[in-house]
Amino acid sequence: MKKYQSKTIHIGNMGEHLIASMLSQHCIVRDVSQGKDTGIDLYCEILKKDSLELTLHFFCQVKTYPKILVSPTRNPASVL
């Protein structure tokens, strides 16, 4: 029997991985298991660049859309 995954779950996973890869330049990013829908997708801890000491932490909820929306005047990474 073939296994299928819903398109919305697939799009959500892609969005989470994209944001996690962007944030990983500045912090440690930990996955939150998808078994419980708490609204939190990523748990992040900010690193001090010089000592790699973990400082502040924050939670991240990622919202996705099936199409890529690009602003001609704003770099998506600029929110970091």
C-alpha positions in Angstrom: 0.0 0.0 0.0 1.3 3.4 -1.0 1.8 6.1 1.7 0.8 9.7 1.1 1.3 12.9 2.9 -0.9 15.9 2.7 0.4 18.8 0.6 -0.1 21.3 3.5 2.1 19.2 5.8 4.8 19.0 3.1 4.6 22.8 2.5 4.8 23.4 6.3 7.9 21.1 6.6 9.6 23.0 3.8 8.9 26.4 5.5 10.2 25.1 8.9 13.4 23.9 7.4 13.9 27.1 5.4 13.5 29.3 8.5 15.6 26.9 10.6 18.5 27.1 8.1 18.3 31.0 8.1 18.1 31.2 11.9 21.0 28.7 12.4 23.5 31.4 11.4 22.6 33.2 14.7 21.3 30.5 17.1 20.9 26.9 17.9 17.6 25.7 16.5 15.8 22.8 18.0 12.8 21.0 16.4 9.5 20.7 18.4 7.9 17.4 17.7 4.8 17.6 15.4 2.9 15.1 17.6 1.4 17.8 19.6 -0.1 20.9 18.0 1.0 23.5 20.5 1.6 26.2 17.8 5.4 26.2 18.4 7.5 24.8 15.6 11.0 25.8 16.6 12.8 26.4 19.9 15.8 28.7 19.4 18.7 29.8 21.6 20.8 32.8 20.5 24.6 32.3 20.4 27.2 34.9 21.3 29.4 35.0 18.3 32.7 35.4 20.2 32.3 32.7 22.9 29.4 30.6 21.4 27.7 31.0 24.8 23.9 30.4 24.7 22.0 33.4 25.8 18.4 34.3 25.2 15.9 31.8 23.9 12.7 32.2 22.0 10.0 30.1 20.3 9.1 30.4 16.7 5.8 29.6 14.9 6.3 29.3 11.1 3.4 30.1 8.8 3.6 28.9 5.2 1.9 29.6 1.9 1.8 27.4 -1.2 3.5 30.1 -3.3 6.8 31.8 -2.8 6.2 35.5 -2.3 9.2 37.7 -2.9 9.4 41.4 -2.1 11.6 43.3 -4.6 12.7 45.7 -2.0 13.3 43.5 1.0 15.6 40.6 1.6 13.8 37.8 3.5 16.9 37.3 5.7 16.7 41.0 6.8 14.3 40.1 9.5 17.1 38.5 11.4 
